[in-house]
Amino acid sequence: MMDGKKIKYVYATKEIKAGEQLEVEIYPEFTRKRAEEIPEEGRRKKDRQAQRNLNEKNSRKQCERVIEENFGDGDMWATFTYSAEYTPASMKVAKSHMQNYIRRLNYQRKKRGLPNARYVYVTEQGEKGRWHHHIVLDGDMDMDTVESLWTYGKRNQVRRLQKDENGLVGMAKYVSKPKGKGKDSEEGKYQKIWTPSKNLKKPDKHKNHYKTKQSHVDKMVNGTLPVQEHLNKWYASEGYEYTESEIRYNKWNGQYYIYARMRKRQEEKGGKKR
């Protein structure tokens, strides 16, 4: 259908800004009339496993974006483990341990005149049944106190965050990575794997239909218009530099989807990038 130009699509350009990061998603949008022209196999209801995979992928993306928006150099990343005698019996119990920890943390912060902690945590049960938590939190307190308040295990790690050329993307991907099936996993049921505090800022999202047309997508697919060149036209003036991109083909609707990542250009100071 695409080759024959029988169907025209309206392409949307979604912009997600989180901290110094800009993600651009370019994808086709269909009117109800046009959607009816997609082959039946393309319109059929997703099976349960496919829907779970999509939910998990979107959840991981949102976790990464929230971390990029709210945390930076000097904040903390900790991993808390369990001693054998404190091993939780379920995901519910493990999460209650983390909530108890956060209450103790906020109590100590209040005594020091600090507001409640900003955090994102993930509770994980490995394939061998071992539980642990990853938590990213603000760096207002000293690391010794942050670690001492976890009382369920001793083999813990607490470190200060330091951004690299990709910001905190690497750490965020590790924290939100797909989890193995532990003993407490529920087959057939999707479960959100990360928990944010209520005092975090949300990434900024906008969508438009004028920055990318189908003609632009056709040229990016056949290589006559580099993705980087198309993005620089719109975002270089805002201080963003191209990082990476990918083009995917959807066999059900015969259209292409483009994803790209950009970052704020570092300011020049004293002849060196800051």
C-alpha positions as CSV (number, residue, x, y, z in Angstrom):
1,M,0.0,0.0,0.0
2,M,2.9,2.3,0.8
3,D,4.6,1.7,-2.5
4,G,1.4,2.3,-4.4
5,K,0.7,5.5,-2.5
6,K,-2.9,4.4,-2.0
7,I,-3.0,5.6,1.6
8,K,-1.6,8.8,3.1
9,Y,-0.9,9.1,6.8
10,V,-0.4,12.0,9.1
11,Y,2.8,11.7,11.0
12,A,3.1,12.9,14.6
13,T,6.3,14.2,16.2
14,K,6.3,13.7,19.9
15,E,9.0,15.5,22.0
16,I,9.8,14.3,25.5
17,K,12.2,16.6,27.4
18,A,13.7,15.2,30.6
19,G,16.6,17.2,32.2
20,E,19.2,17.6,29.5
21,Q,17.7,14.9,27.3
22,L,15.3,15.2,24.4
23,E,13.6,12.2,22.9
24,V,11.8,12.4,19.6
25,E,9.3,9.8,18.5
26,I,8.0,10.1,14.9
27,Y,5.0,7.8,14.1
28,P,1.9,7.6,11.9
29,E,-1.5,8.5,13.2
30,F,-4.6,7.2,11.7
31,T,-8.1,8.6,11.4
32,R,-10.9,6.1,12.0
33,K,-11.6,5.9,8.3
34,R,-7.9,5.2,7.5
35,A,-7.6,2.7,10.3
36,E,-10.3,0.6,8.6
37,E,-8.1,0.3,5.5
38,I,-5.3,-1.4,7.5
39,P,-5.3,-5.2,6.9
40,E,-7.3,-7.2,9.4
41,E,-4.1,-8.8,10.9
42,G,-2.9,-5.3,11.7
43,R,-6.0,-4.3,13.5
44,R,-6.5,-7.4,15.6
45,K,-6.3,-7.2,19.3
46,K,-2.9,-7.7,20.7
47,D,-2.4,-10.9,22.6
48,R,-1.8,-10.7,26.3
49,Q,1.9,-11.4,26.2
50,A,2.4,-8.7,23.5
51,Q,0.5,-6.2,25.7
52,R,2.6,-7.1,28.7
53,N,5.8,-6.5,26.8
54,L,4.5,-3.2,25.5
55,N,3.5,-2.1,29.0
56,E,6.9,-3.1,30.4
57,K,8.7,-1.2,27.7
58,N,6.7,1.9,28.2
59,S,7.2,1.7,32.0
60,R,10.9,1.4,31.6
61,K,11.0,4.4,29.3
62,Q,9.0,6.5,31.8
63,C,11.3,5.4,34.7
64,E,14.4,6.5,32.7
65,R,12.8,9.9,31.9
66,V,11.8,10.6,35.5
67,I,15.3,9.9,36.7
68,E,16.8,12.1,34.0
69,E,14.4,14.9,34.9
70,N,14.9,14.8,38.7
71,F,18.5,13.7,39.5
72,G,22.0,14.6,38.7
73,D,25.6,15.0,39.9
74,G,25.9,14.6,43.7
75,D,22.6,12.7,44.2
76,M,22.7,9.0,45.3
77,W,22.2,5.6,43.9
78,A,22.0,2.7,46.4
79,T,21.5,-1.0,46.3
80,F,20.0,-2.6,49.5
81,T,20.1,-6.4,50.1
82,Y,18.8,-8.8,52.7
83,S,20.3,-11.1,55.3
84,A,18.9,-14.6,55.3
85,E,16.8,-14.0,58.5
86,Y,15.0,-11.0,56.9
87,T,14.2,-12.5,53.5
88,P,10.7,-11.2,52.5
89,A,8.0,-13.8,51.8
90,S,6.5,-11.8,48.9
91,M,6.7,-8.7,46.8
92,K,4.2,-7.0,49.1
93,V,6.4,-7.6,52.2
94,A,9.6,-6.5,50.3
95,K,7.9,-3.2,49.3
96,S,6.7,-2.7,52.9
97,H,10.3,-2.9,54.0
98,M,11.3,-0.2,51.5
99,Q,8.4,2.0,52.7
100,N,9.5,1.6,56.3
101,Y,13.1,2.6,55.3
102,I,11.8,5.7,53.6
103,R,9.8,6.6,56.7
104,R,12.9,6.3,58.8
105,L,14.9,8.4,56.2
106,N,12.3,11.1,56.2
107,Y,12.3,11.2,60.0
108,Q,16.0,11.8,60.1
109,R,15.7,14.4,57.3
110,K,13.0,16.3,59.3
111,K,15.3,16.4,62.3
112,R,17.9,18.1,60.1
113,G,15.4,20.6,58.7
114,L,15.2,18.9,55.3
115,P,12.1,18.2,53.2
116,N,11.0,14.6,52.4
117,A,13.3,12.7,50.1
118,R,12.9,12.6,46.4
119,Y,13.4,9.1,45.1
120,V,12.7,6.4,42.6
121,Y,13.1,2.8,43.8
122,V,12.8,-0.7,42.2
123,T,12.2,-3.9,44.1
124,E,13.6,-7.0,42.4
125,Q,13.5,-10.7,43.1
126,G,16.2,-12.6,41.1
127,E,15.8,-16.0,39.5
128,K,17.4,-17.6,42.6
129,G,14.8,-16.0,44.9
130,R,17.1,-13.3,46.3
131,W,15.5,-9.9,46.9
132,H,17.1,-6.5,46.7
133,H,16.2,-2.9,46.0
134,H,17.7,-0.2,43.8
135,I,17.0,3.4,44.9
136,V,17.9,6.7,43.3
137,L,17.5,9.6,45.7
138,D,18.6,13.2,46.3
139,G,22.0,13.8,47.8
140,D,21.0,16.1,50.7
141,M,22.1,13.7,53.4
142,D,25.5,12.0,54.0
143,M,26.0,8.5,52.6
144,D,26.7,6.8,56.0
145,T,23.3,7.8,57.4
146,V,21.5,6.8,54.2
147,E,23.1,3.3,54.4
148,S,22.8,2.8,58.2
149,L,19.0,3.3,58.0
150,W,18.6,0.1,56.0
151,T,18.5,-2.6,58.7
152,Y,17.6,-5.8,56.8
153,G,21.0,-6.6,55.3
154,K,24.6,-5.6,55.4
155,R,26.0,-6.2,51.8
156,N,24.8,-2.8,50.5
157,Q,26.3,-0.2,48.2
158,V,25.7,3.6,48.3
159,R,27.5,5.9,45.8
160,R,27.2,9.5,44.5
161,L,25.9,10.0,41.0
162,Q,28.1,11.5,38.3
163,K,26.8,12.1,34.8
164,D,28.7,10.9,31.7
165,E,28.3,12.0,28.1
166,N,24.8,10.4,28.1
167,G,23.7,11.9,31.4
168,L,22.3,9.2,33.7
169,V,20.9,7.0,30.9
170,G,23.2,4.1,31.6
171,M,22.3,4.0,35.3
172,A,18.6,4.5,34.6
173,K,18.5,1.6,32.1
174,Y,20.2,-0.6,34.6
175,V,17.8,0.3,37.4
176,S,14.7,-0.2,35.1
177,K,16.0,-3.3,33.2
178,P,13.6,-6.2,32.6
179,K,13.5,-8.4,35.7
180,G,13.9,-12.2,35.8
181,K,11.0,-14.3,36.9
182,G,11.4,-14.8,40.6
183,K,9.4,-17.1,42.8
184,D,6.9,-14.4,43.5
185,S,6.2,-13.5,39.8
186,E,2.6,-13.7,38.7
187,E,2.2,-15.2,35.3
188,G,-0.2,-13.3,33.1
189,K,-0.2,-10.2,35.2
190,Y,1.7,-7.0,34.5
191,Q,3.2,-5.4,37.5
192,K,4.9,-1.9,37.6
193,I,8.5,-2.4,38.6
194,W,9.4,1.1,39.8
195,T,7.9,3.4,42.5
196,P,8.5,7.2,42.5
197,S,8.0,9.7,45.3
198,K,5.2,12.2,44.9
199,N,7.4,15.2,44.9
200,L,9.1,14.6,41.6
201,K,8.8,16.7,38.4
202,K,7.3,15.1,35.4
203,P,9.1,15.1,32.0
204,D,7.7,17.7,29.5
205,K,5.8,16.1,26.6
206,H,4.5,17.8,23.4
207,K,3.2,16.6,20.1
208,N,2.8,18.3,16.7
209,H,2.0,17.4,13.2
210,Y,4.0,20.0,11.2
211,K,7.7,19.1,11.9
212,T,7.7,15.8,10.2
213,K,5.7,14.9,7.0
214,Q,5.4,11.6,5.3
215,S,7.8,12.9,2.6
216,H,10.4,13.5,5.3
217,V,10.0,9.9,6.6
218,D,10.3,8.5,3.1
219,K,13.6,10.3,2.6
220,M,14.9,9.3,6.0
221,V,14.0,5.7,5.2
222,N,15.7,5.7,1.8
223,G,18.7,7.6,3.1
224,T,18.4,10.8,1.2
225,L,17.6,12.7,4.3
226,P,19.8,11.8,7.4
227,V,17.8,11.6,10.6
228,Q,20.4,13.9,12.2
229,E,19.9,16.6,9.6
230,H,16.2,16.6,10.0
231,L,16.4,16.8,13.8
232,N,19.0,19.5,13.7
233,K,16.7,21.7,11.6
234,W,14.3,21.9,14.5
235,Y,16.3,21.4,17.7
236,A,19.9,22.6,17.2
237,S,18.9,26.2,17.8
238,E,17.6,25.1,21.2
239,G,21.0,23.8,22.1
240,Y,20.5,20.1,21.4
241,E,23.0,17.7,19.9
242,Y,22.2,14.5,18.1
243,T,23.0,11.3,20.0
244,E,21.4,8.3,18.3
245,S,18.4,7.2,16.3
246,E,16.7,4.1,14.9
247,I,14.1,3.4,12.2
248,R,11.7,0.5,12.6
249,Y,9.2,-1.0,10.1
250,N,5.8,-2.1,11.2
251,K,4.8,-5.1,9.0
252,W,1.1,-4.8,9.9
253,N,0.4,-1.2,8.7
254,G,3.3,-0.9,6.3
255,Q,4.7,2.2,7.9
256,Y,7.9,3.3,9.6
257,Y,8.6,4.5,13.1
258,I,11.6,6.7,14.0
259,Y,13.0,7.2,17.5
260,A,15.9,9.6,18.3
261,R,17.7,10.8,21.3
262,M,19.4,14.2,21.7
263,R,21.1,16.0,24.6
264,K,21.7,19.7,25.5
265,R,25.0,21.0,24.2
266,Q,27.5,21.6,26.9
267,E,28.4,25.2,27.4
268,E,31.8,26.4,26.4
269,K,33.7,27.8,29.4
270,G,37.4,28.7,29.4
271,G,38.0,26.9,26.2
272,K,36.6,23.6,27.5
273,K,33.2,22.1,27.5
274,R,31.5,22.2,30.9
